[in-house]
Amino acid sequence: MNSPENAVICSAKGCRADAVWVLAWNNPKLHTPDRRKTWLACDEHREHLSQFLGVRGFLKDVVKLEEWEARED
């Protein structure tokens, strides 16, 4: 588990589980097409958060946290 000072936790309300997934999204009314905001998700909340963003047309990509971090390097 990550240490408290650098813990990467799920974005679901009230969840304190370690994040495993990155949900990249953007609101086309507010952001340029290439801008990506991110939510983090544990395995339990990945589908729920994805559906929330997907229904609104905001969800752009869902990737494992390790893959997302590798892209940044």
C-alpha positions in Angstrom: 0.0 0.0 0.0 1.1 3.6 -0.7 2.4 5.6 2.2 -0.1 8.2 3.5 1.7 11.2 2.1 1.7 9.9 -1.5 -1.4 7.7 -1.4 -3.3 7.5 -4.6 -6.9 6.8 -3.6 -10.2 6.3 -5.5 -12.2 9.4 -6.4 -15.6 7.8 -5.5 -17.3 9.6 -2.6 -16.3 8.1 0.7 -13.9 5.5 -0.8 -10.4 5.3 0.7 -9.2 2.3 -1.4 -6.1 2.5 -3.5 -6.7 3.6 -7.0 -6.0 1.1 -9.8 -7.6 2.9 -12.8 -7.4 6.4 -14.3 -10.6 7.7 -16.0 -9.6 10.5 -18.4 -12.4 12.8 -19.3 -13.3 16.2 -20.6 -16.3 18.5 -20.6 -16.5 19.8 -24.2 -18.4 22.8 -23.0 -15.5 23.9 -20.8 -12.4 22.2 -22.1 -10.5 22.2 -25.3 -10.7 18.8 -27.2 -7.1 17.8 -26.2 -7.5 18.6 -22.4 -7.9 15.6 -20.1 -9.1 15.8 -16.5 -8.7 12.6 -14.5 -10.6 10.7 -11.8 -9.0 7.7 -10.1 -10.9 4.5 -9.4 -10.5 1.3 -7.4 -11.7 -1.9 -9.0 -15.0 -1.7 -7.2 -15.9 1.9 -8.4 -14.4 1.8 -11.9 -17.6 0.9 -13.7 -19.8 3.3 -11.7 -17.6 6.3 -12.3 -17.2 5.3 -15.9 -20.9 5.2 -16.4 -21.4 8.5 -14.7 -18.9 10.2 -17.1 -20.1 8.2 -20.1 -23.7 9.1 -19.8 -22.7 12.8 -20.0 -20.4 12.1 -23.0 -17.3 13.1 -21.0 -15.4 9.8 -20.7 -12.5 9.6 -23.1 -10.3 6.8 -21.8 -9.9 4.2 -19.0 -6.5 2.9 -18.3 -4.6 1.1 -15.6 -2.8 3.6 -13.3 0.6 2.1 -14.1 0.0 2.6 -17.8 -1.1 6.2 -17.2 2.0 6.9 -15.2 4.2 5.3 -17.9 2.7 7.7 -20.5 3.8 10.7 -18.4 7.5 9.6 -18.3 
